[in-house]
């Protein structure tokens, strides 16, 4: 994995863990997520549209944009539900870890990508560390009635959407520049989710009144973090990028324990250290 690609995903990991923690602290996570994405889209859309005419065949990327919009809609809904019913330090590692585990397996037949032995070892370590983190004691709220926490169920759904949109976007940015790609994706996402959010205007207004500075900060982080990932997709293999991005697990351990007060730091750091070792292997992997 090249140095520029690694730098992009590390920056994305810092931003991603931070804005997810801000979303977790919101009173209504879905309204918070929609607000931050919509605001970020307003800023990115003019830049993306200016870049669009320079593309040789922009229509080739539009089906992937449309698919990504639908998948991200499910992703944001599932993410908001997982944060409502589960602890940040529990559901975040589970969702991100499932994405790491699924993407390389699917990328092999879809993209014909071959992982080196060191890259495979690194991804294995990432998954092992995430499993360790997800098993750390935490009080997940809610129950499905079958002994499985609702936060865990929604985290699994979130993880499946992460793997799916990663593969779709990998193919999409190969046909359309990341800037117009994410601008159009953000616009479509904001539009199709607006009826759900606007159906409860009181909740939306309350979220803005109480947390508008936090929404502004999150809006500067969420789509920007994924834009960095889209650029990294153009520089490296999808399995390496998705695995290295999970350095955010390290930050989520500190955030969940020290900032959100969800439990002891030591077991979370132990799992995060395994994840970090995997990221290092992936970063230095060569085919």
FILOGU-304857 format. One record per residue (C-alpha): x, y, z. Coordinates in steps of 0.5 Angstrom, whole numbers. Example, Ala and Ser with C-alpha at 12.3 -4.5 7.8 and 13.67 -1.06 7.14 Angstrom:
NODE       X       Y       Z
NODE      25      -9      16
NODE      27      -2      14
//
This chain:
NODE       X       Y       Z
NODE       0       0       0
NODE       3       7      -2
NODE       5      12       3
NODE      -1      17       0
NODE      -6      12       0
NODE      -4      10       8
NODE      -4      18       9
NODE     -11      19       6
NODE     -14      13      10
NODE     -11      15      17
NODE     -14      22      16
NODE     -21      19      14
NODE     -20      14      20
NODE     -19      20      25
NODE     -25      24      22
NODE     -30      18      22
NODE     -29      16      29
NODE     -30      23      31
NODE     -36      25      28
NODE     -39      18      29
NODE     -38      19      37
NODE     -41      26      36
NODE     -47      23      33
NODE     -48      18      38
NODE     -48      23      43
NODE     -54      26      39
NODE     -61      26      42
NODE     -64      24      35
NODE     -58      20      32
NODE     -62      20      25
NODE     -64      27      25
NODE     -57      29      27
NODE     -54      25      21
NODE     -59      27      16
NODE     -57      34      18
NODE     -50      34      18
NODE     -50      30      11
NODE     -54      35       8
NODE     -50      41      10
NODE     -44      38       8
NODE     -47      36       1
NODE     -49      44       0
NODE     -42      45       1
NODE     -39      40      -4
NODE     -44      40      -9
NODE     -42      46     -13
NODE     -35      44     -13
NODE     -37      37     -15
NODE     -42      40     -21
NODE     -36      44     -23
NODE     -32      38     -24
NODE     -37      34     -28
NODE     -36      37     -35
NODE     -29      35     -35
NODE     -30      28     -34
NODE     -30      24     -41
NODE     -36      20     -40
NODE     -40      22     -33
NODE     -46      18     -35
NODE     -42      11     -34
NODE     -41      13     -26
NODE     -48      15     -25
NODE     -51       8     -24
NODE     -46       7     -19
NODE     -48      13     -16
NODE     -55      11     -16
NODE     -53       4     -12
NODE     -49       8      -7
NODE     -55      13      -5
NODE     -59       7      -4
NODE     -54       3       0
NODE     -52       9       4
NODE     -59      11       6
NODE     -60       4       9
NODE     -53       5      12
NODE     -55      11      16
NODE     -62       9      18
NODE     -58       2      21
NODE     -52       6      24
NODE     -57      11      28
NODE     -61       5      30
NODE     -55       2      33
NODE     -53       8      36
NODE     -59       9      39
NODE     -59       2      42
NODE     -52       0      43
NODE     -46       3      46
NODE     -41       6      41
NODE     -35       2      44
NODE     -39      -4      42
NODE     -43      -3      36
NODE     -38       1      32
NODE     -32      -4      32
NODE     -37     -10      30
NODE     -40      -6      24
NODE     -33      -4      22
NODE     -30     -10      23
NODE     -36     -14      19
NODE     -34      -9      13
NODE     -27     -11      13
NODE     -29     -19      14
NODE     -33     -19       8
NODE     -30     -14       3
NODE     -24     -18       1
NODE     -28     -24       0
NODE     -32     -21      -5
NODE     -27     -17      -8
NODE     -23     -23     -10
NODE     -29     -25     -15
NODE     -31     -18     -17
NODE     -25     -15     -18
NODE     -20     -21     -19
NODE     -16     -18     -13
NODE     -10     -22     -10
NODE      -8     -21      -3
NODE      -1     -22      -1
NODE       1     -26       5
NODE       2     -20       9
NODE      -4     -17       7
NODE      -8     -23       8
NODE      -5     -23      15
NODE      -6     -16      16
NODE     -13     -17      15
NODE     -14     -23      19
NODE     -11     -19      25
NODE     -16     -13      24
NODE     -21     -18      24
NODE     -19     -21      30
NODE     -18     -15      34
NODE     -25     -12      32
NODE     -28     -19      35
NODE     -24     -18      41
NODE     -26     -11      42
NODE     -34     -13      40
NODE     -33     -18      46
NODE     -31     -13      51
NODE     -37     -12      57
NODE     -42      -6      55
NODE     -49      -5      57
NODE     -52      -5      50
NODE     -60      -3      51
NODE     -65      -6      48
NODE     -67     -13      46
NODE     -70     -17      40
NODE     -73     -22      44
NODE     -69     -27      42
NODE     -63     -26      47
NODE     -59     -21      42
NODE     -59     -14      43
NODE     -62      -9      38
NODE     -55      -5      38
NODE     -52     -12      36
NODE     -57     -13      30
NODE     -57      -6      27
NODE     -49      -6      28
NODE     -49     -13      23
NODE     -54      -9      18
NODE     -49      -3      18
NODE     -43      -8      17
NODE     -46     -11      11
NODE     -48      -4       8
NODE     -41      -2       9
NODE     -38      -8       5
NODE     -43      -7       0
NODE     -42       1      -1
NODE     -35       0      -1
NODE     -35      -5      -7
NODE     -40      -1     -11
NODE     -36       6     -10
NODE     -29       2     -12
NODE     -32       1     -18
NODE     -36       8     -19
NODE     -30      12     -18
NODE     -26       8     -23
NODE     -31      11     -28
NODE     -33      18     -25
NODE     -28      23     -21
NODE     -29      22     -13
NODE     -31      30     -12
NODE     -37      30     -17
NODE     -39      22     -15
NODE     -39      24      -7
NODE     -43      31      -9
NODE     -48      27     -13
NODE     -49      21      -8
NODE     -50      26      -2
NODE     -55      30      -6
NODE     -59      24      -7
NODE     -58      21       0
NODE     -61      28       3
NODE     -67      28      -2
NODE     -69      21      -1
NODE     -68      21       7
NODE     -72      28       7
NODE     -79      25       8
NODE     -77      21      14
NODE     -74      27      17
NODE     -79      32      16
NODE     -84      28      18
NODE     -82      29      25
NODE     -80      37      24
NODE     -81      38      32
NODE     -75      33      33
NODE     -71      36      27
NODE     -72      43      30
NODE     -70      41      37
NODE     -64      38      35
NODE     -61      44      31
NODE     -63      48      37
NODE     -59      44      42
NODE     -53      42      38
NODE     -52      46      32
NODE     -45      47      33
NODE     -44      40      33
NODE     -48      39      27
NODE     -43      44      23
NODE     -37      40      26
NODE     -40      33      24
NODE     -42      36      17
NODE     -34      38      16
NODE     -32      31      18
NODE     -37      26      15
NODE     -37      27       8
NODE     -30      29       8
NODE     -27      23      11
NODE     -31      19       6
NODE     -28      23       0
NODE     -21      21       3
NODE     -23      14       2
NODE     -25      15      -5
NODE     -19      18      -7
NODE     -15      12      -3
NODE     -19       7      -7
NODE     -16      10     -14
NODE      -9       9     -11
NODE     -10       2      -8
NODE     -14      -4      -7
NODE     -20      -4      -4
NODE     -19      -9       1
NODE     -13      -6       3
NODE     -16       1       4
NODE     -22      -2       8
NODE     -18      -5      13
NODE     -13       1      14
NODE     -19       5      15
NODE     -21       1      21
NODE     -15       5      25
NODE     -21       9      27
NODE     -22       3      32
NODE     -16       5      36
NODE     -19      12      37
NODE     -26       9      38
NODE     -23       5      44
NODE     -21      12      47
NODE     -27      15      45
NODE     -32      10      48
NODE     -28       9      55
NODE     -25      16      56
NODE     -30      21      53
NODE     -37      17      53
NODE     -35      13      60
NODE     -37       6      57
NODE     -32       2      61
NODE     -25       0      62
NODE     -20       2      57
NODE     -15      -3      58
NODE     -19      -9      54
NODE     -21      -4      49
NODE     -14      -2      48
NODE     -12      -9      48
NODE     -16     -11      42
NODE     -14      -4      38
NODE      -7      -6      39
NODE      -9     -12      35
NODE     -12      -8      30
NODE      -6      -3      29
NODE      -2      -9      28
NODE      -6     -11      22
NODE      -6      -4      19
NODE       1      -4      20
NODE       2     -11      16
NODE      -3      -8      11
NODE       1      -2      10
NODE       7      -5       8
NODE       4     -11       4
NODE       7     -12      -3
NODE       4     -16      -8
//
